[in-house]
């Protein structure tokens, strides 16, 4: 697997300047709960605490969306992503979309004595 590009939820990287903005990049995945998974989750709710089967499913969906966003950024010629966010929506009962998005940019190290933006 290719290493991830630098990503931030902010809009700059310390020690770097954004030299080009390449536009919005995104990764989208859609997940559904399985009948078996829902049954196991139902059992876990009886005992309380973390519902691990759903937590694992959510984490997998976020990672898939993130990986797709990173691939889109690479294809755009970016070497970083700024303003990264996640969004999730239930599109029908038991089916959820997870979106990772941000702005693809090219960053360059600041020259010595160059002030940060």
Rosetta blueprint (number, residue, H / E / L):
1 X L
2 X L
3 X L
4 X L
5 X L
6 X E
7 X E
8 X L
9 X L
10 X L
11 X L
12 X L
13 X L
14 X L
15 X L
16 X E
17 X E
18 X E
19 X E
20 X E
21 X E
22 X E
23 X E
24 X E
25 X E
26 X E
27 X E
28 X E
29 X E
30 X E
31 X E
32 X E
33 X L
34 X L
35 X H
36 X H
37 X H
38 X H
39 X H
40 X H
41 X H
42 X H
43 X H
44 X H
45 X H
46 X H
47 X H
48 X L
49 X L
50 X L
51 X L
52 X H
53 X H
54 X H
55 X H
56 X H
57 X H
58 X H
59 X H
60 X H
61 X H
62 X H
63 X H
64 X H
65 X H
66 X H
67 X H
68 X H
69 X H
70 X H
71 X H
72 X H
73 X H
74 X H
75 X H
76 X H
77 X L
78 X L
79 X L
80 X E
81 X E
82 X E
83 X E
84 X E
85 X E
86 X E
87 X E
88 X E
89 X E
90 X E
91 X E
92 X E
93 X L
94 X L
95 X E
96 X E
97 X E
98 X E
99 X E
100 X E
101 X E
102 X E
103 X E
104 X E
105 X E
106 X E
107 X E
108 X E
109 X E
110 X L
111 X L
112 X L
113 X L
114 X L
115 X L
116 X L
117 X L
